[in-house]
Amino acid sequence: MEYRFIEHERIKEPLCLEFFKTCITYQREDRHKAFTGISYKELMQRMHIGRERLQRLFNCVERNWLYFKIEHGYMIEAHNIVSSIDWSKRFFIFGKPFYHIKINMYHNKK
């Protein structure tokens, strides 16, 4: 079965792939910590992207999660660092607020 990318909220596939590559690059650089996820603040700085566009990017990745998992091998792991959440300042993915995001490789598809 073939999975195809579906453009969502005007976010195109190259920007989503840049997001995954940016996260993986950061994780490889940050080896001194046990959890090598990237915070959304660091992600916004590295990608030079604003809050609204970043949330639209997460919505697009969420919409196409199966495509990215099967066709590219990317799986997203989202974590929140505190139990009390200021919901207005958090980004949402899969319906839950998060602070850190980590990308795991499901497989390496060539």
DAQUI-V548366 format. One record per run of one state. SS is the DSSP state (H for helix, E for strand, C for the rest). FROM is the first residue (numbers start at 1). LEN is the number of residues. If there is no record, write none. Layout:
BEGIN
[[SS	FROM	LEN] [SS	FROM	LEN]]
END
This chain:
BEGIN
[[C	1	7] [E	8	1] [C	9	2] [E	11	1] [C	12	1] [H	13	17] [C	30	8] [E	38	2] [H	40	8] [C	48	3] [H	51	13] [C	64	1] [H	65	8] [C	73	1] [E	74	6] [C	80	7] [H	87	3] [C	90	1] [E	91	3] [C	94	2] [E	96	3] [C	99	1] [E	100	6] [C	106	5]]
END
